[in-house]
Amino acid sequence: MAVPRIVGNNAIWRNVFSGRSVQKGSTEELLSKVPAFAGLSARELKEVGVIVHKREYRAGEPVFNQGDPGLGMYIVQEGEVSITLRGRDGEERELAVLADGDFFGELALLDESARSASAVCKTPCSLIGFFRPDLFEVIEKNSSLGVKIVLKLAEIVAERLRKTDQELSQLKGQIEGDQHAEEEHPPVGAETRPRKKPAPRPR
């Protein structure tokens, strides 16, 4: 059964930093295209590259499920990952589809809150994982490098929040505009009818 796709460009999940071409090659080359590691020197990228985790997934296999503990971020090296949200009615709705070079789950590096959505591989995928213990290891071994990564993560989260706020403002304006239009032009049959006078009470 196909999962309905309701928000194809949801700002929370969309890679708002896309536009950088991802070249297939070494792990360090891929990391250099991800904003969290952009601007790092070749030596710093190598330090990160030796501690990240390469994982392979089958089509249909979940990377994590909504409600799971947040452990870290993932980078799509190859394949497509669907981000889905389970509503109160139990139905899964697709928020975004991420492809080569996109990343997700980065908030878990800063916050241990449960996953707010599920990530499921739509195709066979090669992913690179960077988890909280990895970040702590970097900070312990090279504090200046750790601080660079944390500051980049903060910038990413802030940018996503700004994009989300813009979309919410646009949605609010659209809703208010629709309501105003309905007030000026009510639907046929919705005209106000005179209320009947109540029948006199018997004395």
Sequence and secondary structure as in RCSB ss.txt:
>XXXX:A:sequence
MAVPRIVGNNAIWRNVFSGRSVQKGSTEELLSKVPAFAGLSARELKEVGVIVHKREYRAGEPVFNQGDPGLGMYI
VQEGEVSITLRGRDGEERELAVLADGDFFGELALLDESARSASAVCKTPCSLIGFFRPDLFEVIEKNSSLGVKIV
LKLAEIVAERLRKTDQELSQLKGQIEGDQHAEEEHPPVGAETRPRKKPAPRPR
>XXXX:A:secstr
    B  TT TTTS TT  S   SS HHHHHHTSTTTTT  HHHHHHHHTTSEEEEE TT EEE TTSB  EEEE
EEES EEEEEE TTS EEEEEEE TT EE GGGGT   B SSEEEESS EEEEEEEHHHHHHHHHH HHHHHHHH
HHHHHHHHHHHHHHHHHHHHHHHHHHHHHHHHHHS  TT S            
